[in-house]
Amino acid sequence: MPGKIIVSTSFNPQTNVSADGLLAGAGNSLQTGNRESAYLLSLEATRLEPDNIEAWLMRFRTAFSSEEKLLCLSQVIRLDPDHPDAKKDMYAALWGQFHSDPYLAYIEETDRAYFVRHKDHLILAVPKDRLIPESYTPRRVQFLGMAYRWLTWAFLGMATAGLGTLLCAPVAIWFANRALDLPLEQIDSRRAWMAIILSGLLIVIALFFGWIFLIHVLG
């Protein structure tokens, strides 16, 4: 049942069952196709041991709503910001959410993670890619951060028939180019080029929508 969290009042695990035992049972249920049972077992495992990464990952795999999946991944990132599978799944999940509703409110950050508020008021931990500190790092991070901030505004600007996009996307490109003027790690270089490519695509789309809007007004 997509979009819903399964709750069952008939599920009463024995108090002496360990989280590992619950996870083993969840794995067996998942293999036999009983996802609801696997979810309930993983749910109890996270309640029993809230610091158990494997419990949160199992709950993520069996959860029925995208919001709960985000919550589970966030808990894994809080416990281990460098967890490779959680980082990959979190980026993929946020990208999917961004397409439907591009809203994430920045709250704070640490050396290893960002903390943002999702539209459903979930506080999410989003991993950072850790890099070796260098003398030009503050400026590089500043330029890339500004590029993606303006890129976000460019996405939102599509709601104004593309006018906001035409104003914000070129600024995002400018900041990304400034970042490329500095020595960059490969991942940062890819991010800068991604900002430039996405901004360019948004400009093309905005021009198309603006043309349609102009035809509609003049017609």
ZABA-420708 format. One line per 10 residues: their letters; for each residue x, y, z of N, C-alpha, C. Coordinates in nm, 3 decimals. Layout:
# residues N
A	X/Y/Z/X/Y/Z/X/Y/Z | ...;
# end
This chain:
# residues 219
MPGKIIVSTS	0.084/-0.120/0.000/0.000/0.000/0.000/0.087/0.124/0.000 | 0.123/0.175/-0.116/0.213/0.290/-0.124/0.155/0.411/-0.054 | 0.245/0.486/0.011/0.205/0.609/0.075/0.144/0.593/0.212 | 0.135/0.471/0.262/0.077/0.450/0.394/0.174/0.375/0.483 | 0.168/0.404/0.610/0.247/0.332/0.708/0.160/0.223/0.766 | 0.207/0.100/0.760/0.129/-0.012/0.810/0.141/-0.020/0.961 | 0.029/-0.025/1.027/0.027/-0.039/1.172/-0.064/-0.156/1.206 | -0.017/-0.244/1.289/-0.096/-0.359/1.328/-0.098/-0.373/1.479 | -0.216/-0.381/1.535/-0.228/-0.397/1.681/-0.218/-0.542/1.723 | -0.218/-0.632/1.623/-0.212/-0.774/1.658/-0.070/-0.825/1.669;
FNPQTNVSAD	0.027/-0.741/1.638/0.167/-0.783/1.641/0.222/-0.759/1.781 | 0.253/-0.866/1.851/0.301/-0.856/1.988/0.425/-0.943/2.006 | 0.544/-0.890/1.972/0.667/-0.968/1.987/0.696/-0.996/2.133 | 0.760/-1.109/2.159/0.798/-1.143/2.295/0.905/-1.047/2.343 | 0.899/-1.017/2.471/0.990/-0.916/2.526/1.134/-0.964/2.526 | 1.157/-1.095/2.520/1.294/-1.145/2.526/1.357/-1.161/2.388 | 1.288/-1.119/2.284/1.342/-1.129/2.150/1.439/-1.014/2.127 | 1.558/-1.044/2.073/1.658/-0.941/2.047/1.633/-0.877/1.912 | 1.698/-0.762/1.890/1.686/-0.695/1.762/1.741/-0.782/1.650 | 1.850/-0.854/1.679/1.907/-0.943/1.577/1.808/-1.053/1.540;
GLLAGAGNSL	1.737/-1.105/1.641/1.637/-1.208/1.614/1.522/-1.153/1.531 | 1.480/-1.031/1.564/1.373/-0.968/1.486/1.415/-0.944/1.342 | 1.541/-0.902/1.324/1.591/-0.877/1.188/1.603/-1.006/1.109 | 1.643/-1.114/1.177/1.649/-1.243/1.109/1.509/-1.285/1.063 | 1.411/-1.264/1.152/1.274/-1.295/1.114/1.224/-1.207/1.002 | 1.263/-1.079/1.004/1.223/-0.988/0.897/1.282/-1.032/0.763 | 1.408/-1.074/0.767/1.471/-1.121/0.644/1.401/-1.244/0.588 | 1.362/-1.336/0.676/1.290/-1.456/0.632/1.154/-1.420/0.575 | 1.085/-1.327/0.641/0.954/-1.285/0.592/0.965/-1.218/0.455 | 1.070/-1.138/0.438/1.090/-1.070/0.311/1.117/-1.169/0.200;
QTGNRESAYL	1.193/-1.273/0.230/1.224/-1.374/0.129/1.100/-1.452/0.086 | 1.005/-1.468/0.178/0.882/-1.540/0.145/0.774/-1.448/0.089 | 0.806/-1.321/0.072/0.711/-1.228/0.013/0.616/-1.162/0.110 | 0.637/-1.183/0.240/0.549/-1.121/0.341/0.612/-0.990/0.387 | 0.593/-0.887/0.307/0.657/-0.759/0.335/0.600/-0.693/0.461 | 0.470/-0.707/0.482/0.409/-0.643/0.599/0.467/-0.700/0.729 | 0.483/-0.832/0.734/0.542/-0.893/0.852/0.687/-0.848/0.870 | 0.761/-0.841/0.759/0.900/-0.795/0.766/0.907/-0.652/0.816 | 0.814/-0.569/0.770/0.812/-0.430/0.815/0.785/-0.420/0.965 | 0.686/-0.495/1.012/0.651/-0.488/1.154/0.766/-0.537/1.242;
LSLEATRLEP	0.835/-0.640/1.198/0.951/-0.689/1.273/1.063/-0.585/1.275 | 1.087/-0.521/1.160/1.192/-0.419/1.156/1.152/-0.297/1.238 | 1.023/-0.264/1.238/0.974/-0.153/1.319/1.001/-0.179/1.467 | 0.974/-0.300/1.511/0.998/-0.335/1.651/1.148/-0.335/1.681 | 1.229/-0.377/1.583/1.374/-0.379/1.603/1.429/-0.237/1.623 | 1.376/-0.139/1.547/1.423/-0.001/1.564/1.376/0.057/1.697 | 1.261/0.013/1.744/1.214/0.058/1.874/1.297/-0.004/1.987 | 1.336/-0.129/1.965/1.413/-0.199/2.067/1.556/-0.148/2.073 | 1.617/-0.125/1.956/1.754/-0.075/1.949/1.761/0.040/1.849 | 1.730/0.162/1.893/1.726/0.277/1.802/1.862/0.315/1.742;
DNIEAWLMRF	1.971/0.258/1.793/2.104/0.285/1.737/2.153/0.172/1.648 | 2.065/0.080/1.614/2.101/-0.034/1.530/2.083/0.004/1.383 | 2.194/0.021/1.312/2.190/0.063/1.173/2.119/-0.038/1.085 | 2.146/-0.167/1.107/2.084/-0.271/1.025/1.933/-0.273/1.042 | 1.886/-0.240/1.162/1.742/-0.235/1.186/1.678/-0.123/1.103 | 1.742/-0.009/1.100/1.689/0.103/1.021/1.694/0.074/0.872 | 1.800/0.005/0.828/1.809/-0.029/0.686/1.700/-0.129/0.646 | 1.672/-0.226/0.734/1.566/-0.322/0.705/1.430/-0.251/0.703 | 1.411/-0.160/0.797/1.285/-0.084/0.798/1.272/0.003/0.673 | 1.384/0.058/0.626/1.382/0.135/0.502/1.340/0.047/0.385;
RTAFSSEEKL	1.393/-0.075/0.378/1.363/-0.163/0.265/1.218/-0.210/0.266 | 1.155/-0.213/0.383/1.020/-0.268/0.393/0.912/-0.163/0.416 | 0.951/-0.037/0.437/0.853/0.069/0.463/0.763/0.089/0.342 | 0.640/0.133/0.368/0.541/0.148/0.263/0.524/0.293/0.215 | 0.585/0.389/0.283/0.569/0.529/0.243/0.706/0.591/0.217 | 0.710/0.684/0.123/0.836/0.751/0.091/0.884/0.835/0.210 | 0.789/0.890/0.288/0.828/0.970/0.404/0.900/0.885/0.507 | 0.849/0.764/0.531/0.914/0.678/0.629/1.049/0.629/0.579 | 1.060/0.606/0.450/1.189/0.567/0.394/1.292/0.677/0.417 | 1.253/0.802/0.396/1.343/0.914/0.421/1.382/0.919/0.568;
LCLSQVIRLD	1.285/0.896/0.657/1.312/0.897/0.800/1.416/0.790/0.836 | 1.399/0.670/0.781/1.491/0.560/0.812/1.633/0.591/0.763 | 1.643/0.642/0.641/1.775/0.677/0.587/1.840/0.787/0.669 | 1.758/0.882/0.713/1.810/0.991/0.795/1.868/0.938/0.925 | 1.801/0.841/0.984/1.852/0.783/1.109/1.985/0.712/1.087 | 1.999/0.645/0.972/2.126/0.579/0.942/2.236/0.683/0.925 | 2.206/0.793/0.856/2.305/0.898/0.835/2.345/0.962/0.967 | 2.250/0.978/1.058/2.282/1.032/1.190/2.382/0.942/1.263 | 2.361/0.811/1.248/2.448/0.715/1.317/2.581/0.697/1.245 | 2.578/0.701/1.112/2.700/0.681/1.033/2.691/0.765/0.906;
PDHPDAKKDM	2.736/0.891/0.910/2.726/0.978/0.793/2.799/0.927/0.670 | 2.893/0.834/0.688/2.970/0.784/0.575/2.920/0.649/0.525 | 2.803/0.604/0.572/2.751/0.475/0.528/2.724/0.481/0.377 | 2.795/0.400/0.297/2.786/0.416/0.150/2.647/0.390/0.094 | 2.580/0.283/0.139/2.448/0.251/0.085/2.346/0.356/0.125 | 2.353/0.402/0.251/2.258/0.503/0.298/2.277/0.634/0.223 | 2.402/0.673/0.197/2.427/0.796/0.122/2.368/0.786/-0.019 | 2.392/0.675/-0.084/2.341/0.659/-0.221/2.189/0.660/-0.222 | 2.128/0.586/-0.129/1.982/0.579/-0.125/1.921/0.713/-0.085 | 1.988/0.787/0.005/1.935/0.918/0.046/1.937/1.016/-0.072;
YAALWGQFHS	2.046/1.018/-0.147/2.053/1.107/-0.263/1.944/1.071/-0.364 | 1.924/0.941/-0.386/1.822/0.897/-0.482/1.682/0.933/-0.432 | 1.658/0.914/-0.302/1.526/0.944/-0.246/1.497/1.094/-0.251 | 1.596/1.175/-0.218/1.577/1.320/-0.221/1.556/1.370/-0.364 | 1.626/1.308/-0.459/1.610/1.347/-0.599/1.467/1.318/-0.644 | 1.414/1.201/-0.602/1.276/1.169/-0.636/1.178/1.265/-0.572 | 1.202/1.302/-0.445/1.116/1.398/-0.377/1.125/1.536/-0.442 | 1.245/1.571/-0.487/1.267/1.703/-0.545/1.184/1.723/-0.670 | 1.163/1.614/-0.745/1.084/1.624/-0.866/0.938/1.655/-0.834 | 0.885/1.598/-0.726/0.745/1.619/-0.691/0.723/1.747/-0.612;
DPYLAYIEET	0.818/1.782/-0.525/0.804/1.904/-0.444/0.943/1.949/-0.399 | 1.002/2.048/-0.467/1.140/2.087/-0.438/1.150/2.174/-0.313 | 1.116/2.116/-0.198/1.122/2.194/-0.074/1.207/2.122/0.030 | 1.317/2.184/0.068/1.399/2.140/0.179/1.449/2.265/0.249 | 1.415/2.281/0.374/1.456/2.401/0.449/1.581/2.370/0.530 | 1.686/2.447/0.504/1.812/2.429/0.576/1.793/2.465/0.724 | 1.847/2.382/0.814/1.840/2.408/0.957/1.979/2.434/1.013 | 2.068/2.336/0.998/2.204/2.350/1.047/2.290/2.245/0.980 | 2.419/2.245/1.013/2.508/2.145/0.957/2.622/2.117/1.053 | 2.679/2.000/1.036/2.800/1.963/1.108/2.910/1.938/1.005;
DRAYFVRHKD	3.024/1.889/1.049/3.132/1.860/0.955/3.097/1.743/0.863 | 2.996/1.664/0.901/2.968/1.541/0.827/2.828/1.533/0.769 | 2.738/1.623/0.807/2.600/1.613/0.757/2.530/1.747/0.762 | 2.432/1.763/0.671/2.339/1.875/0.676/2.212/1.828/0.745 | 2.145/1.920/0.812/2.016/1.890/0.871/1.913/1.985/0.809 | 1.812/1.925/0.746/1.712/2.002/0.674/1.573/1.957/0.716 | 1.475/2.045/0.691/1.336/2.011/0.721/1.263/1.982/0.592 | 1.200/1.865/0.586/1.122/1.823/0.472/0.984/1.887/0.479 | 0.911/1.886/0.369/0.779/1.949/0.365/0.683/1.890/0.469 | 0.702/1.763/0.506/0.617/1.700/0.606/0.671/1.719/0.747;
HLILAVPKDR	0.759/1.819/0.763/0.816/1.856/0.893/0.908/1.748/0.950 | 0.956/1.659/0.864/1.058/1.564/0.906/1.193/1.634/0.908 | 1.269/1.613/1.015/1.405/1.665/1.021/1.497/1.556/0.966 | 1.561/1.585/0.854/1.642/1.485/0.785/1.790/1.518/0.796 | 1.871/1.413/0.808/2.016/1.427/0.803/2.062/1.387/0.664 | 2.130/1.478/0.596/2.179/1.454/0.460/2.331/1.452/0.464 | 2.393/1.345/0.415/2.539/1.333/0.428/2.615/1.433/0.344 | 2.733/1.469/0.394/2.829/1.547/0.317/2.936/1.453/0.263 | 2.992/1.488/0.150/3.108/1.415/0.099/3.232/1.476/0.163 | 3.303/1.395/0.238/3.417/1.446/0.313/3.538/1.461/0.222;
LIPESYTPRR	3.605/1.575/0.231/3.721/1.605/0.148/3.839/1.645/0.235 | 3.957/1.635/0.179/4.077/1.678/0.249/4.078/1.830/0.253 | 4.088/1.892/0.370/4.085/2.038/0.376/4.201/2.101/0.298 | 4.172/2.207/0.224/4.273/2.278/0.148/4.251/2.427/0.169 | 4.352/2.506/0.133/4.345/2.648/0.161/4.232/2.718/0.087 | 4.193/2.665/-0.031/4.089/2.730/-0.109/3.951/2.671/-0.083 | 3.940/2.578/0.012/3.813/2.510/0.037/3.700/2.605/0.071 | 3.716/2.704/0.161/3.602/2.792/0.193/3.543/2.861/0.071 | 3.628/2.914/-0.018/3.577/2.981/-0.136/3.511/2.882/-0.231 | 3.571/2.764/-0.245/3.514/2.664/-0.333/3.376/2.622/-0.284;
VQFLGMAYRW	3.365/2.594/-0.156/3.236/2.555/-0.099/3.136/2.669/-0.111 | 3.183/2.790/-0.091/3.094/2.905/-0.100/3.038/2.920/-0.242 | 3.123/2.909/-0.343/3.077/2.925/-0.480/2.983/2.811/-0.521 | 3.019/2.687/-0.486/2.932/2.575/-0.519/2.800/2.584/-0.445 | 2.806/2.624/-0.318/2.683/2.639/-0.241/2.592/2.743/-0.301 | 2.649/2.856/-0.342/2.570/2.962/-0.403/2.514/2.918/-0.539 | 2.594/2.840/-0.613/2.546/2.791/-0.742/2.422/2.705/-0.725 | 2.427/2.614/-0.628/2.313/2.525/-0.608/2.196/2.597/-0.540 | 2.226/2.698/-0.464/2.118/2.777/-0.404/2.040/2.850/-0.514 | 2.114/2.912/-0.606/2.047/2.982/-0.717/1.982/2.884/-0.813;
LTWAFLGMAT	2.041/2.764/-0.825/1.978/2.661/-0.909/1.843/2.620/-0.850 | 1.836/2.609/-0.718/1.709/2.577/-0.652/1.605/2.685/-0.681 | 1.648/2.812/-0.670/1.555/2.921/-0.701/1.515/2.918/-0.848 | 1.606/2.875/-0.933/1.572/2.865/-1.075/1.464/2.759/-1.098 | 1.474/2.647/-1.025/1.369/2.545/-1.033/1.235/2.604/-0.990 | 1.237/2.671/-0.876/1.114/2.730/-0.824/1.060/2.838/-0.918 | 1.150/2.905/-0.989/1.109/3.011/-1.079/1.025/2.964/-1.196 | 1.019/2.832/-1.220/0.935/2.780/-1.327/0.788/2.809/-1.299 | 0.755/2.829/-1.171/0.616/2.856/-1.134/0.568/2.992/-1.183 | 0.660/3.079/-1.222/0.623/3.213/-1.271/0.641/3.220/-1.422;
AGLGTLLCAP	0.596/3.114/-1.489/0.606/3.105/-1.636/0.750/3.115/-1.684 | 0.843/3.077/-1.598/0.983/3.075/-1.636/1.058/3.204/-1.613 | 0.989/3.309/-1.572/1.057/3.438/-1.554/1.160/3.430/-1.442 | 1.123/3.370/-1.330/1.217/3.356/-1.220/1.336/3.271/-1.259 | 1.311/3.170/-1.343/1.420/3.084/-1.390/1.519/3.163/-1.474 | 1.468/3.248/-1.562/1.555/3.326/-1.649/1.640/3.425/-1.570 | 1.592/3.464/-1.452/1.669/3.553/-1.367/1.772/3.478/-1.282 | 1.734/3.360/-1.233/1.819/3.288/-1.136/1.919/3.192/-1.199 | 1.879/3.125/-1.308/1.967/3.025/-1.368/2.101/3.084/-1.415 | 2.103/3.202/-1.480/2.234/3.259/-1.518/2.323/3.288/-1.399;
VAIWFANRAL	2.263/3.327/-1.286/2.343/3.351/-1.166/2.405/3.220/-1.116 | 2.327/3.111/-1.122/2.380/2.981/-1.084/2.498/2.942/-1.172 | 2.486/2.967/-1.302/2.595/2.937/-1.395/2.718/3.019/-1.361 | 2.698/3.146/-1.326/2.811/3.233/-1.293/2.886/3.181/-1.172 | 2.815/3.144/-1.066/2.881/3.091/-0.947/2.950/2.958/-0.975 | 2.888/2.873/-1.057/2.951/2.745/-1.090/3.080/2.768/-1.168 | 3.079/2.864/-1.259/3.201/2.897/-1.334/3.310/2.952/-1.242 | 3.269/3.031/-1.143/3.367/3.081/-1.046/3.430/2.966/-0.969 | 3.348/2.867/-0.935/3.403/2.749/-0.866/3.501/2.674/-0.955 | 3.470/2.665/-1.085/3.559/2.594/-1.178/3.691/2.666/-1.199;
DLPLEQIDSR	3.695/2.794/-1.165/3.821/2.868/-1.176/3.920/2.828/-1.068 | 3.872/2.758/-0.964/3.957/2.713/-0.854/3.997/2.568/-0.874 | 4.108/2.526/-0.815/4.141/2.383/-0.819/4.033/2.304/-0.746 | 3.976/2.203/-0.811/3.864/2.129/-0.756/3.893/1.981/-0.747 | 3.834/1.918/-0.645/3.829/1.773/-0.643/3.737/1.729/-0.758 | 3.754/1.604/-0.802/3.676/1.556/-0.916/3.526/1.565/-0.888 | 3.485/1.531/-0.767/3.342/1.532/-0.735/3.286/1.674/-0.737 | 3.368/1.772/-0.692/3.323/1.911/-0.695/3.317/1.963/-0.838 | 3.410/1.920/-0.920/3.407/1.960/-1.061/3.281/1.907/-1.128 | 3.246/1.783/-1.096/3.123/1.726/-1.152/3.001/1.804/-1.105;
RAWMAIILSG	3.002/1.844/-0.979/2.889/1.920/-0.926/2.875/2.055/-0.996 | 2.990/2.119/-1.018/2.986/2.249/-1.085/2.932/2.235/-1.227 | 2.981/2.135/-1.300/2.932/2.114/-1.436/2.785/2.074/-1.436 | 2.744/1.996/-1.335/2.604/1.958/-1.326/2.516/2.082/-1.305 | 2.564/2.175/-1.221/2.488/2.299/-1.199/2.476/2.378/-1.329 | 2.585/2.382/-1.406/2.583/2.455/-1.532/2.487/2.390/-1.632 | 2.494/2.257/-1.642/2.408/2.186/-1.738/2.261/2.200/-1.701 | 2.231/2.178/-1.572/2.091/2.190/-1.528/2.039/2.332/-1.546 | 2.124/2.430/-1.517/2.082/2.569/-1.534/2.055/2.599/-1.681 | 2.142/2.548/-1.767/2.121/2.569/-1.910/1.992/2.506/-1.959;
LLIVIALFFG	1.963/2.384/-1.912/1.838/2.318/-1.950/1.717/2.396/-1.900 | 1.728/2.446/-1.778/1.618/2.525/-1.723/1.593/2.651/-1.804 | 1.701/2.714/-1.850/1.686/2.835/-1.932/1.612/2.802/-2.062 | 1.649/2.690/-2.125/1.582/2.650/-2.249/1.434/2.624/-2.224 | 1.404/2.551/-2.115/1.264/2.520/-2.082/1.188/2.648/-2.050 | 1.252/2.738/-1.974/1.187/2.864/-1.937/1.158/2.949/-2.061 | 1.250/2.952/-2.156/1.227/3.026/-2.279/1.109/2.969/-2.356 | 1.099/2.836/-2.356/0.987/2.771/-2.425/0.854/2.809/-2.359 | 0.849/2.797/-2.224/0.727/2.833/-2.153/0.694/2.982/-2.170 | 0.799/3.065/-2.168/0.776/3.207/-2.189/0.719/3.235/-2.326;
WIFLIHVLG	0.768/3.163/-2.426/0.716/3.178/-2.562/0.570/3.137/-2.570 | 0.536/3.023/-2.505/0.397/2.977/-2.503/0.309/3.079/-2.433 | 0.360/3.132/-2.320/0.283/3.231/-2.245/0.261/3.357/-2.328 | 0.365/3.399/-2.400/0.355/3.520/-2.483/0.254/3.501/-2.594 | 0.256/3.384/-2.657/0.159/3.353/-2.763/0.018/3.356/-2.707 | 0.002/3.301/-2.587/-0.131/3.296/-2.525/-0.180/3.438/-2.495 | -0.091/3.524/-2.447/-0.131/3.661/-2.413/-0.164/3.741/-2.538 | -0.076/3.728/-2.639/-0.096/3.804/-2.761/-0.214/3.751/-2.842 | -0.240/3.618/-2.825/-0.349/3.560/-2.900/-0.483/3.597/-2.842;
# end
